[in-house]
Amino acid sequence: MHASAMHKRAKDEVLRYSLTATLHIPADASEKHLIRIAEALDAVWVTRRDGSDRLTAELTVTANTAEAAIAMVVSRCEDNVKGGYLLAVSLSDVVAEDADLVGVAELSDLLQVSVQRASTLARSPGFPAPIAMLRSGPIWHRPTVARFLSSWKRRPGRPSVSRRQSLKRTQLRRTAPNPA
């Protein structure tokens, strides 16, 4: 798969790319020299086997395309690796720079309700399922919540007693364990 096709995205979306650069360096390069290279490259980590002439560095850059990210890493290596040269660059990971995620607190802001009410609404039928459950709670993709908001019929006040009982039964069914 072509690197630019790895992530379906908006044309102007900025992505965070993780790339691995393999460099040729003198086998007798000192630890101090390796640290200077790592700092100059702004590398997440670097590694070299004892006595090897190969240095592997993990770099993270933000760019609009994979090609631009690779060009940035190549440029960093050419500008900052003295006494060595770049052998290869590979793309490790691509993540949206602004993943546009919301938790319950952000959800309450979007819905203009209390955190408790947002949590209750999030468990109601018709609300989008969270994309992940963290120890801190569920998280949603903001555009999914925005679609829900566009069709949400907000009614002021508390739901009627019969509606609350119906919601409670639905919630109990959703949380009840499935028989094995």
DANORTA-V291562 format. One record per backbone hydrogen bond with DSSP energy under -1.0 kcal/mol. NH is the residue of the N-H (numbers start at 1). CO is the residue of the C=O. E is the energy in kcal/mol with one decimal. If there is no record, write none. Layout:
nh | co | e
NH | CO | E
NH | CO | E
This chain:
nh | co | e
5 | 2 | -1.6
6 | 3 | -1.4
13 | 10 | -1.4
15 | 63 | -2.9
16 | 95 | -3.9
17 | 61 | -3.3
18 | 93 | -2.5
19 | 59 | -3.0
20 | 90 | -3.0
21 | 57 | -3.0
22 | 88 | -2.8
23 | 55 | -3.2
24 | 85 | -3.4
25 | 53 | -2.5
29 | 26 | -2.1
34 | 30 | -2.0
35 | 31 | -2.2
36 | 32 | -2.1
37 | 33 | -2.1
38 | 34 | -2.6
39 | 35 | -2.6
40 | 36 | -2.7
41 | 37 | -2.5
43 | 38 | -2.4
44 | 58 | -3.2
47 | 56 | -2.3
52 | 49 | -2.4
55 | 23 | -2.6
56 | 47 | -2.8
57 | 21 | -2.7
58 | 45 | -2.7
59 | 19 | -3.0
61 | 17 | -2.4
63 | 15 | -2.2
69 | 65 | -2.0
70 | 66 | -2.6
71 | 67 | -2.4
72 | 68 | -2.1
73 | 69 | -1.9
74 | 70 | -2.7
75 | 71 | -2.5
76 | 72 | -2.5
77 | 73 | -2.5
78 | 74 | -2.7
79 | 75 | -2.6
80 | 76 | -1.8
81 | 77 | -2.1
82 | 80 | -1.0
85 | 24 | -2.0
87 | 22 | -3.2
88 | 22 | -1.7
90 | 20 | -2.6
92 | 18 | -3.3
93 | 18 | -1.6
95 | 16 | -2.4
97 | 14 | -2.0
102 | 140 | -2.6
107 | 103 | -2.5
108 | 104 | -2.4
109 | 105 | -1.4
110 | 106 | -2.5
111 | 107 | -2.7
112 | 108 | -1.0
113 | 108 | -2.0
118 | 114 | -2.6
119 | 115 | -2.3
120 | 116 | -2.0
121 | 117 | -3.0
122 | 118 | -2.3
124 | 121 | -1.5
127 | 124 | -1.7
131 | 139 | -2.2
132 | 139 | -1.2
134 | 137 | -2.5
137 | 134 | -1.3
139 | 132 | -2.2
140 | 102 | -2.7
142 | 100 | -2.9
144 | 141 | -1.1
145 | 141 | -1.6
146 | 142 | -2.6
147 | 143 | -1.9
148 | 144 | -1.7
149 | 145 | -2.8
150 | 146 | -2.0
151 | 148 | -1.2
154 | 152 | -1.2
164 | 160 | -2.6
165 | 161 | -2.4
166 | 162 | -2.1
167 | 163 | -2.5
168 | 164 | -2.4
169 | 165 | -2.3
170 | 166 | -2.2
171 | 167 | -2.6
172 | 168 | -2.4
173 | 169 | -2.2
174 | 170 | -2.1
175 | 171 | -1.7
176 | 172 | -1.3
